[in-house]
Amino acid sequence: MRCLFLTVLAALVSFHAQAAPHDAAFQKFLNADVIPAAKSAGVSDEILRRELSGLKPKTDLPGLIGPNGQGKAPEINFQAEFRAPANYFRDAQFNALVGPGRRLMEKHAGALSQIERQFGVPRRILLAIWARESGYGGARIPHDGLQVLATRAFMGQRRDYFKAETIAALKILQSGDVPRAVLKSSWGGALGQPQFMPSSYLKYAVDFDGDGHRDIWRSEVDTLASIANYLNKHGWATGRDWGYEAIIPDQISCSLEGPDNRMAISKWVSAGVTRVSGKPFPDHELPLGGNILMPAGRYGPAFIATENFYVLKEYNESDTYALFVGHLADRYGANKGFVAKWKPTRSTTRGAVRTLQERLQKKGHDVGGADGLIGFKTRRSIGKDQESQGYFATCWVG
């Protein structure tokens, strides 16, 4: 028994010996970096003492690379939005979200009408973002937001970014909108039901229920209005849809994808593009701009996207995220899936994609940066490279 006790004691001593250097370095980081910057940004000494006293790093968060950013970036994708699209669009997910979304539209019909009038964003889009971000507020958002942000500023991949977000979180606490116990975040530091980063909260959160607090954790109406304000401020074009599933014939190369290749939808129609439903594009959309969107290249559904699709990407930079939101918004009406199917594709890692991007860059292609994410610039660069070698362009890995 005594040997067992000594073994456990030795393990505890070893654990604390490993943890203590992180704690000491973290405190040094707060004192030397965060506190002076927060004071310069107007955060009071009282708030700094109250909120940072005894704060310890949360070292089990995904994607950390080590104190002061000394380490290797992870090769895997932690966020579903940055993986192959097929699993992201399972019908079961949408079927589970459509019914509750319709009921919430009825519950908040009056407030949603006011929000639409003020911000110009359709309610179905607002509900779809709310659903994707937090399951209409039902998702567990368990983490101490300030702790997560400060930890990422100390030992994450984007230290300067998260240092600024830590200071923004301190400003939220100083405003008195919510106490620290309510300031809950995801493991990535995104706050509340709409999953705003703290800087976005300060810019776009709205007190729409009139209680004097911008509460995106407990107020459904504040959540919806805050999402609407965010999209409005990022350029949502009132009266336009996000996009339309379409058939892009083989004679139109997938390497023409992207908003920088946008032209009047009528010109795409003249080139042979049709809607999958057989219906014409709405008359008011024909003279307006649209572009090809092929999130899995020739291995999945294709779309003509409007500028509003790219406003949705301002909320989350992933094409699949924006498409999920637009598709769910459509399904609040007729609950139907995409007409085209997602074809099987080979799984890959962020590191493998980064290597591919670096090879394409050496050949002179603009992949939008070797970040390991398969955006439209990477997809069309793959397509152009395939065509240069005499192959039919698929615009997808492998």
Buried (B, 14 or more C-beta within 10 A) or exposed (E): EEEEEEEEEEEEEEEEEEEEEBBEBBBEBBEEBBBEBBBEEEBEEEBBEEBBEEBEBBBEBEBBBEBEBEEEEBEEBEBEBBBBBBEBBEEEBBEEBBEBBBEBBEEBEEBBEEBBEBBBBBBBBBBBBBBBBBBBBEEEBEBBBBBBBBBBBBBBBEBEBBBBBBBBBBBBBBBEBBEBEBBBBBBBBBBBBBBBBBBBBBEBBBBBBEEEBBBBBBBBBBBBBBBBBBBBBBEBBEEBBBBBBBBBEEEBBBBBBBBEEBEBBBEBBEEEBBBBEEEEBEEEBBEBBBBBBBBBBBBBBBBBBBBBBBBBBBBBEBBBBBBBBBBBBBBBEEBEBBEBEBEEBEEBBBBBBBBBBEEBBEEEBEBBEBBBBBBBBBBBBBBBBBBEEEEEBBBBBE
